[in-house]
Amino acid sequence: MYYQDNFSKSFHQETAFMGLLDEIEERADWKVCPTDTLHVSSAEECADTARMMLPAELKENILQDTDRHTGLILEADGICYPLGSTAIRTLENRARISGNALQDLERDTLAEVLNHCLRVTRGNALLRIHEGKVRAVHGGDASDYAILPMPEIFETASMYLKENFNHVRFESSSFSHSLVTVSWEVRDDSLLDTYRDLLLQYGYAAGSEISAYIRVHSSDVAASGANIFCTIREGTRELVLGSALKLEHTNGAVIEDFARNMAQIFSRYQENVAGLEKLFQIAVEHPANAMAGLMKKAGIGKTLISQTVEQFKASHGGERCNGYELYCGICEVIFLAQCKGVSAKLLIDLEEMVSRCLTFRFQDFDVTSQINL
């Protein structure tokens, strides 16, 4: 049992990854109950009751891990469940409260605040329970959270890619209680030739080591929808091809909706590559300033902006360039962040920010004065 709140694991074999998802899903449960009947206690206050429902061989380990993290127990339908770290934000949302100050409250005080708010919250709550703890507390009414089983999401993605493209390789995956992400490498000419032809049209040549990458992210705890990213990789450089195909866990979403999104990959990829063409026609006179302004507008942090701009200046000398070269330089921030060992969730957020740059007018940021970060 993978009960630790900070548990994470990476895989380079698809069978091992899918085996973990199936194993966890077999032990997992979804539970619906009225929100106003939920009750939160400190782990110290309710530990004896919680012990009764935990696996005998792991009960002390699970309770110790809970004490190191949330220190809270959730009672639902007369059963006490340790609260995992990923459940706190969703529980606060269900209780209709928010704010950084909540993180600074003592455990007993936080439990009291939550209980006051839960008692006056209408509707049902949907609890995600796995590996000995409650991992999320969603809205449990028909119009609220839609369950998209994790094994089915990734099996659907894998089958579609292998049935519709040549040279598909499972690259890697990572699992945590917050987020699951998987990447497949696709070396199908039907995808890659679109990009190669665009480069040739403007006097560039694609590198010999070029691949398309399809990444799927999902979560049972509201950290992500079932989202699909398309990128191109040349060596260590990753070119983000627009925003993700997203499926939120709302409005009665089902696996068939995700399958329809997977079926849009080819057309979405071609559309995004075609969208890069306008970048070749943009002349940038002050690339360092333009890059800093675009990245700041997209919400990227100061340190990463500075490092990315300095790297671009070192390789391009600060001379004028076109929009495509500038965007390739911005995409280097992904590699720099990976070198820092940032989490999978932060990398996903960073990809979103980079893709956001494509929606801005590059000319608006091509200024003579240095950008104040």
Steps between C-alpha positions, in 0.01 A plus 500: 500500500630842398359698793767772533368846410827577322512170311609531138639260248629521142473229237667422168299181440134534411398164648644592840328839493161356405545230762536766771188684385298176494631399842403832657161507330414152630545624857342842441145617559269795434254588774205742487352652815325826601756775543342627822563161667879511452705567812869583529711420808866515586681168459582496871133530593371232264796264453347205691186505287702530178709197592192281480458543122865489393690186389647344813855476367509865388272689737780650710703597192199671341414689818862610548514623142172688552638662813809616307285668235137608556452366852127476426232229491174522302189323626249400232200270562642400835841396360818693579750544216843663521514806279774504236674825408329514160158507670549825688444740213198311368352478851542875547336558162213272596460696825509821290799653674842600371805706581866464592423564867338156524843340459621678814221383729558239769350164409221518756412852389496406132277201577261726691483755216439225244227340710311830542503549123423139407189503722345777291601362158220340301527213255708184496872446526691247291798350682793346316650235730814308415808365668357539849400868480244741362684666210228745387158634596312606188146615438288186488189611313428402139618835363822499703813285471507240221705185570742407221678181613875540467575156349239556229639843409852374439392174336284701260789735417749217448268296278410797283862602437613146418205438268527829311871588479823326409807477722329569834712449811401533864758747626431553870236558764478629852246428771418692815179529701459846348574443133573228243680585176606280206703580189514309171756567227354491146728490197227479240576696182133598471560719804861603453493588130262789567763662722793408275328654198430821690865536596619436145261763370685761704852373445544288812570129529360275772756303696541129441386423856149640483193348660145592586401443861148442623457550874189423701443636850221415738405508867231372735553789741424806282864575414430446129235394255569224247721721284705430185813696401680486165866605475795458265843411633829563322785383721437657841279777364127459540268706282158542661230486232221708644265433789383159618190311390315510831223294652393622842341270758166679465173504305463123501830438319562136405786300349340526156553878518869443566517253210354768271770741613767240422352468152564872445876471553595490132286797398599696812868431432475619139304808607758592764796449265328715238452763768878526539531635145404853603800506735744478208355824365558700819826699523619553857750783545554465876466126569619500863245764599225339295570160654497636855177690437320205345605261776406747773158552341452122488565475876841329498718565806778758509787255551402280207447806278847633583666165435314446172580850373868466592519164322339650190740797502796263533396294198359779279709799606199727550467563126165539326311180428160386388207396716563129448858526629378702795230245585753215477708694751204538734434126483848439643351592837349147509846341486638744760214416736554126450867547592384659825294188575165676527190288554285358221219738595726805473626381160142469377422850626816626330399343167166677528677831559734447204208417270330818621782701339367394158180694567684833552609751236879469500533850356345652814796375705776596256611811691831678544489523879591206722202326659466541876436150634 
